[in-house]
Amino acid sequence: MEIRQHLSQVDLFKGLTVEELEAIARIVSNKEYKKGQLIFSEGDEGVGFYLVISGRVKVYKLSPEGKEQIMHIFGPGQPFAEVPVFEGSRYPANAETMDNCKLFFFPKKDFVSLILENPSLAMNMLASLSQRLKQFSNLIETLSLKEVPGRLASYLLYLSDKNGSIDEFKLDIAKSQLASLLGTIPETLSRIFTKMGNRDLIRTNGPQITILDRTGLEDLAEGETKL
């Protein structure tokens, strides 16, 4: 699929004309990365932003002790690292591929020039950043106000909703990565999965999750019950 067709299917560029999409396509570079490859490190110069075409990318920070905290996981059609386009000159976190990935890269200087020519593009980007800010707020609330069982319950309900409110689905990331995303360690996460199973809230089979008691899981997510 040509670059312009990819761009036309992304929320960030919705509503733009064919000519505007062609102008953006001319500044795009195709990038390919192997699984586990670092795209940029925290503190690197923010030379532009990326759009995931295939695969997944995790954006994370490292504590002084080397503990990883995943901030976001991005999949096909999602942009990331837009902040340096508007503010600052360095990337505020690390980005690494979780699969073999194909990405589009948008150079900061060229993209800013297009924004100046096309205010509607700026509005689309602001909407994207506003959604990202909402996600960050939810993450901060989850990590700071909820205990780990509540965090896991919230995430499982999120995956259920993401897949159409179904009760059977697969985890979209490895359990070790899920532990990092929820701000805990794999051993603690495994114990919580076991307790949830013993309480007949869920049933697990490898990455496969079956919700047995949605109301009970919602109560756990809201802190109304504890394991």
N, C-alpha and C positions, 0 to 999 in steps of 0.2 A: 504494500500500500504506500502511495507517495506521501511525502511529508504533509502536504496541505490537507489531505484527507484525514490523516491522524489528528491534526490540529483541530479540524472542524468538529471532531467528536468529543473534544475536551471542554469541560465547563468553563475553564479559564478563557477560552476563545469563542464562546458561543455568542452569536449575534453579529460577528464580524463578517464583512463582505469577502467575496472571493479575492478581490484585489488586496485587501488587508491581510488575509491569510497568506497570500502569495508573498507579500512583503516580509511577513514573519518567517515563512519557510526559507527565505533566502539567507537568513542569518543563523539558521539552525545547523548544528553539527551532530552527526550520528556518533554515539559512543557505545561500545560493547565492553562488558566487564564479566569476569569469571566469578563464580560463587565465592563469597568470602573476601572479595577484593575491596580495599579501601578507596572510596571515591574522593573524599577530602577529610582532613582532620580539623578539630576545633582549633581556631586561631589562624588557619590558612587564609590567605587573601581571598575575599569573596568576589571572584571574577565573573560570576553568573549563576544562573539557576538551572534546574534539570526537570525533565518530564519523563516519568516511567512509561516505557512502551511495552515491555514485557519483563516478567520477574518481579522481585520485591526488594526494597531497600529499607534498612533500618537506620534511623537517626538516633544517636545516643550520646550520653555524656559519661565520663569516667571520674570516679571519686579519686582523691589523693592515694587511696589504698588500692586503686585499680578495679574497684567494683563498677560494673556496667549498669547504667540505668537507661533502658530504652524509652525514648520520648515519643516516637512515632514509627509506624511501619507503613510504607507507601507501596501501592500496587499500580497496575496499568491504568493510565489516564490521570494519575495524580502528580502534580508538581511538587517540588521541594527545594529548599534553600533559596526561597524568594526574598527573604529579609535583606540580604546585602544589596539587592537591587534598589531598595528604598532607603536603607539606613545602615550606617557603618560600613566597614570595608573588609570585615573578616567573618568567617563562618562561626556561628556560636556553638556548634556541636560537631560530632563526627558522623560520617555517613558511610555505610558499608553494605555491599550486596548480600542478600540472603539466598539468591539463586543466580544462575547465569542471567544477565540483564542486558536489555537494550534500552538506551536512554537517548533523549534529545537534550542537547546543551544549548542554552541561550546566553550569549555573551552579554554582560551587564551593560557595557557602553552602547552597543548596537540596539539593545532592547529599550534602554532609556530614550534613545533617539526616536524609536517608534512610538513610545508612550507620549512623547511631546507632540507628535503629529496626530495621535489618535487617542483623545481623552476617554473614549469608551473602553479601550484596553486597560487603562488605569483603573476604571471602576470595576472591571472584572477581576483584576488582581486584588483590589481592596476587599472585594467580596470573598475571595479565596483566603486572604489573610485573616479576615474576620472569622471565618469558619475555623481556621487553624487556632485562633485565639480562644474560641469557644471550646475546642478540643483540649487545649492546654488547661483551661480553667477546670474542666471536668476531671482531667488527670490529676491536677493538684488537689482537688476536693477528695477524689478517691484515695489518693496516697496519704493524705494528711488526716482525714476524718474517719476513714473506715479501717477496721482491722482486716487482716489478710483474707479470712474467709469471705468477708463482705466484698472485698475487691474481686476475688475470684468469681463469686456469684454474679456480680455486676458484669464481668467480662463474658461469662457464659450466656447471660441474658442478652448482651449486646450481639454476640455471635448468632444467637437464635433469631433475633430481630433482623440482623443483616441478611440472614438466609430465608427470610419470609415468615418469621415467627414459627418455624418448625421445631419439633422437639428432638430431632435427630440430626446431627451435623458433625463435622470434623473440626478439630482445632486447626487454626490456620497457621500456627507457628509451633515449633518444638517446645516441649514443656520447660526446658532450660531457658529458652527465650521468653516464654510466658512468665516465668519466675522473675526475670529481670524487668519485664514490663510492669509487673505488679509490685515491684520493690521488695522482693523476698528472695529466698534461696530455694533451689530445687527440692531439697529434702523436706523443707517446710511445706512446699506446695504439694508434694506427694502425700504427706500426712493429711492435708486438708481434703484432697481428692478422696482418700480412703474414708475419712470421716463423713464426707458428703454421701458416699456410697452406702456406708453403714446406716445412715439416717434415711436412706431411700429417697434422697433428693435427686440424685443422678445415678446413671450407670455408665461405666467407662469400659472401653475395649480398645486399648492402644490410644490412638488419636480420636477415636469415635466417641462422641458424647450423646447420651440419651437423657433428656430431662424427664424425671418421673413425677416430680412434685413442683410445678412452676410457682405456685403460691408460696410454698416453703422457701424456694430459692429467692423469690422476691422479698420475702420477710428478712432473710439473711442479708441480702444486698442492702436493705434499708436499715439494718441494725436493730430490727424489732425482735430478732431471735439470735442466738449464738450457737455454735457447734459445741 
